[in-house]
Amino acid sequence: MTVVEIRRGHTDDEPAPVTPRQGKRRTDAGRLSIEWVKLELMRVAYATRGGFLSVRDPRAVLGWYVLCALAPWLTYDIGTLAVLFGLGLGCALAARIGPLLLGLFAFGLLTQGVYVLVITLVLGGDLAALHGLVQVSLKLGTVSLASMAAFVSLDPEKLSDGLQALRAPAIVGFGVSYGYRMVPLLVDEFRTIVDGHRLRGAPPTGHGFLGWRTVARAGRIAVQAFYPLMLNTARRTRTTVEGLETRGFGTQTAATRKLRLAHLHFGLRDGTLLVATVLVIVAAYVFGPDLMAVWRGAVADG
């Protein structure tokens, strides 16, 4: 027995405690708690994950988003739309949008596809009728991925400065900054009210068939928490608005605009991002139909 073991109070008959491994990722159900959702929303709202768009000028990011959002609506070719969808997916992953938004997007896209397929077959349609529905799904999916990639990479300050640099009305930047700052307040208030309802109310005697009692209780608490949530948040609105106004939000004079936008710099990399995006979109329009024809030929040969 060493001196260290004696000082720690261990004997030969008593094994030393096992030190838990540090840095191990959590795999339990606690990751899907309200606190985890709150942290994910904060990371999304304040662009703390980084990504290739977070270091770019906000004007370049907004221009990139406009290009990616308009490109799918100018074509009806499935091959072109598939290439644009792949571009949006790659940019969203490179922007590190996080598991919460990506999971909600995948769940919504999957459930929408299943719902549309069932409705089409029930109403007597065939698989050929899904061609137009696939077009709409690809277009909406591309726009959604571009939106997530762009706005996850912009914190409230950068987004407001970018809008002001593009000569948007001052009230628009003020509303964006105010909306971002209200997200943590709403989440905190909702959690406090829900915890209060759970403490005052008795839990259900059983989960019921497929957990319907638990779901019904959660829905009832969510509805009952709506009005207290609005009232408690309204009391803190004045403080938030006054804080934003003291920092120059809501006013747009020549001096304040010059002072706020002095840190912005549209550099070579920002221009390269826009040029590369235009070239990729043009390539998708040129080679997308050929890729679809090749795929159809491979399916027919198979």
C-alpha positions in Angstrom: 0.0 0.0 0.0 1.5 3.3 -1.0 1.6 6.6 0.9 -1.0 8.1 -1.5 -3.5 5.3 -0.8 -3.0 5.9 3.0 -3.6 9.6 2.7 -6.7 8.9 0.7 -8.1 6.6 3.4 -7.8 3.3 1.4 -6.7 0.0 3.0 -5.7 -3.3 1.5 -9.1 -4.7 2.1 -10.9 -1.8 0.5 -10.5 -1.3 -3.3 -9.9 2.2 -4.6 -12.9 3.8 -6.2 -13.1 3.8 -9.9 -12.7 7.2 -11.4 -15.3 7.9 -14.1 -14.0 8.6 -17.6 -14.0 12.3 -18.4 -15.4 13.7 -21.6 -17.8 10.9 -22.3 -20.8 11.9 -24.4 -24.2 11.6 -22.8 -26.3 8.9 -24.4 -29.3 8.9 -22.0 -32.7 10.4 -22.5 -31.6 13.6 -20.6 -30.2 15.0 -23.8 -33.8 15.4 -25.1 -34.8 17.6 -22.2 -36.1 21.2 -22.2 -32.7 22.4 -21.1 -31.1 20.8 -24.2 -33.7 22.3 -26.5 -33.1 25.7 -24.9 -29.3 25.4 -25.4 -29.8 24.4 -29.0 -32.1 27.3 -29.6 -29.5 29.6 -28.1 -26.7 28.2 -30.3 -28.9 28.7 -33.3 -30.0 32.2 -32.4 -26.6 33.5 -31.5 -24.5 31.6 -34.1 -22.1 30.0 -31.6 -21.4 26.9 -33.7 -19.3 28.6 -36.3 -19.4 27.3 -39.9 -18.1 28.6 -43.2 -20.7 31.4 -43.4 -20.2 32.7 -39.9 -16.9 34.4 -40.8 -18.3 36.1 -44.0 -19.7 39.6 -44.3 -23.4 39.6 -43.5 -24.1 41.3 -46.9 -22.4 38.4 -48.6 -24.4 35.9 -46.6 -27.7 37.6 -47.4 -26.8 37.7 -51.1 -25.9 34.0 -51.0 -29.2 33.2 -49.4 -31.1 35.2 -52.0 -29.4 33.3 -54.8 -30.0 29.9 -53.3 -33.6 30.7 -52.4 -34.5 32.0 -55.9 -32.7 29.4 -58.0 -35.1 26.4 -57.4 -38.2 28.4 -58.5 -36.9 29.0 -62.0 -36.9 25.4 -63.2 -39.2 22.3 -63.2 -36.5 19.8 -64.0 -36.1 17.1 -61.3 -32.4 16.6 -62.0 -31.6 20.3 -61.6 -33.7 20.5 -58.4 -32.0 17.4 -57.0 -28.6 19.1 -57.6 -29.7 22.3 -55.9 -31.1 20.3 -53.0 -27.8 18.5 -52.6 -26.0 21.9 -52.7 -28.3 23.2 -50.0 -27.8 20.1 -47.8 -24.0 20.3 -48.1 -24.0 24.0 -47.2 -26.4 23.4 -44.2 -24.1 20.7 -42.9 -21.0 22.9 -43.4 -22.8 25.7 -41.6 -23.3 23.4 -38.5 -27.0 24.0 -38.1 -27.2 21.5 -35.2 -29.1 18.3 -34.6 -32.3 20.0 -33.5 -33.0 21.9 -36.7 -31.7 19.1 -38.9 -33.8 16.5 -37.1 -37.0 18.7 -37.4 -36.3 19.3 -41.0 -35.8 15.5 -41.8 -38.9 14.6 -39.8 -41.0 17.2 -41.6 -39.8 16.2 -45.0 -40.3 12.5 -44.3 -43.8 12.8 -42.9 -44.8 15.2 -45.7 -43.6 12.6 -48.3 -45.5 9.8 -46.6 -48.6 11.9 -46.2 -48.6 13.0 -49.8 -48.0 9.4 -51.1 -50.9 8.0 -49.0 -53.3 10.8 -50.1 -52.3 10.3 -53.8 -52.9 6.6 -53.7 -56.2 6.9 -51.7 -57.6 9.4 -54.2 -57.0 7.1 -57.1 -53.8 8.6 -58.4 -50.7 6.7 -59.7 -47.0 7.2 -59.1 -46.8 9.5 -62.1 -48.9 12.1 -60.2 -46.0 12.3 -57.7 -43.8 14.1 -60.2 -45.2 17.5 -59.5 -45.3 16.8 -55.8 -41.6 15.8 -55.8 -40.8 19.1 -57.5 -42.5 21.1 -54.8 -40.9 19.1 -52.1 -37.4 19.6 -53.6 -38.0 23.3 -54.0 -39.2 23.8 -50.4 -36.5 21.6 -49.1 -33.8 23.6 -50.9 -35.1 26.9 -49.6 -35.4 25.6 -46.1 -31.8 24.3 -46.1 -30.5 27.6 -47.4 -32.5 29.5 -44.8 -31.1 27.4 -42.0 -27.6 27.7 -43.3 -27.8 31.5 -43.6 -29.6 32.5 -40.5 -27.8 30.1 -38.2 -24.6 31.7 -39.3 -25.8 35.3 -38.4 -26.2 36.5 -34.9 -28.6 39.3 -34.2 -25.9 42.0 -34.4 -24.5 40.9 -37.8 -28.0 40.3 -39.2 -29.1 43.8 -38.1 -26.0 45.4 -39.4 -26.3 43.6 -42.8 -29.9 44.8 -43.2 -28.9 48.3 -42.3 -26.0 48.2 -44.8 -28.4 47.2 -47.5 -30.5 50.3 -46.7 -33.4 48.4 -45.1 -35.7 50.4 -42.8 -34.4 50.9 -39.3 -37.5 49.3 -37.8 -36.6 46.0 -39.6 -33.2 45.7 -37.9 -34.8 46.6 -34.6 -37.5 44.0 -34.9 -35.0 41.3 -35.8 -32.8 42.1 -32.9 -35.8 42.3 -30.5 -37.1 39.0 -31.8 -33.8 37.2 -31.3 -33.5 38.5 -27.7 -37.0 37.4 -26.9 -36.3 33.8 -27.6 -34.4 33.0 -24.3 -37.0 35.0 -22.3 -39.9 33.0 -23.8 -38.1 29.7 -23.2 -37.2 30.6 -19.5 -40.7 31.8 -18.8 -42.4 28.7 -20.4 -40.2 26.4 -18.4 -40.9 28.2 -15.1 -44.7 28.1 -15.7 -44.7 24.5 -16.7 -42.7 23.5 -13.6 -45.2 25.4 -11.5 -48.1 23.6 -13.0 -46.4 20.2 -12.5 -45.7 21.0 -8.8 -49.3 22.1 -8.1 -51.0 19.4 -10.1 -51.2 15.7 -9.3 -49.6 13.4 -11.8 -51.8 10.9 -13.8 -52.5 7.6 -12.2 -51.1 5.8 -15.2 -49.8 6.5 -18.7 -52.8 4.9 -20.4 -53.0 3.3 -23.7 -50.0 4.5 -25.8 -49.4 7.1 -23.1 -52.5 9.2 -23.9 -52.9 10.4 -20.3 -49.4 11.8 -20.3 -49.9 13.4 -23.7 -53.2 14.9 -22.6 -51.7 16.3 -19.4 -48.8 17.8 -21.3 -51.1 19.4 -23.8 -53.4 20.8 -21.0 -50.4 22.3 -19.2 -49.1 23.9 -22.5 -52.5 25.5 -23.1 -52.8 26.8 -19.6 -49.3 28.3 -19.7 -50.0 30.4 -22.7 -51.6 33.5 -21.1 -49.2 33.6 -18.1 -46.3 33.3 -20.6 -47.5 36.4 -22.5 -48.2 38.4 -19.4 -44.8 37.6 -17.7 -42.9 38.3 -20.9 -44.7 41.6 -21.5 -43.4 42.8 -18.1 -39.8 42.4 -19.3 -40.4 43.8 -22.8 -39.9 47.4 -21.7 -36.4 46.7 -20.3 -35.4 44.9 -23.5 -36.6 47.7 -25.8 -34.9 50.4 -23.7 -31.6 48.4 -23.8 -31.8 48.1 -27.6 -32.6 51.8 -28.0 -29.6 52.9 -25.9 -27.4 50.9 -28.2 -28.7 52.7 -31.3 -31.3 50.3 -32.6 -34.4 51.9 -34.0 -32.7 55.1 -35.1 -30.9 55.6 -38.4 -29.1 58.8 -38.9 -26.0 59.3 -41.0 -23.7 59.4 -38.0 -25.2 56.3 -36.2 -25.2 54.3 -39.5 -21.5 55.1 -40.2 -20.5 54.2 -36.6 -22.4 50.9 -36.6 -21.2 49.8 -40.0 -17.6 50.8 -39.6 -16.5 47.2 -38.8 -18.1 45.7 -41.9 -15.7 44.8 -44.8 -16.7 43.1 -48.0 -13.5 41.3 -49.0 -12.3 39.1 -51.8 -13.5 35.9 -50.1 -17.0 37.3 -49.8 -17.1 38.1 -53.5 -15.6 34.6 -54.3 -18.5 33.0 -52.3 -21.1 34.8 -54.4 -19.3 34.1 -57.7 -18.8 30.4 -56.8 -22.5 30.1 -55.9 -23.6 31.6 -59.2 -21.3 29.2 -61.1 -22.6 26.1 -59.2 -26.2 27.2 -59.8 -25.5 27.6 -63.6 -23.8 24.2 -63.6 -26.8 22.7 -62.0 -29.0 24.2 -64.7 -26.7 23.0 -67.4 -25.9 19.4 -66.3 -28.9 18.7 -64.1 -31.1 17.5 -67.0 -28.3 15.3 -68.3 -27.9 13.6 -64.9 -31.6 12.9 -64.8 -31.5 11.4 -68.3 -28.5 9.2 -67.3 -30.4 8.0 -64.1 -33.5 7.2 -66.1 -31.4 5.2 -68.6 -29.7 3.3 -65.8 -33.1 2.4 -64.3 -34.5 1.3 -67.6 -31.5 -0.9 -68.3 -31.7 -2.4 -64.8 
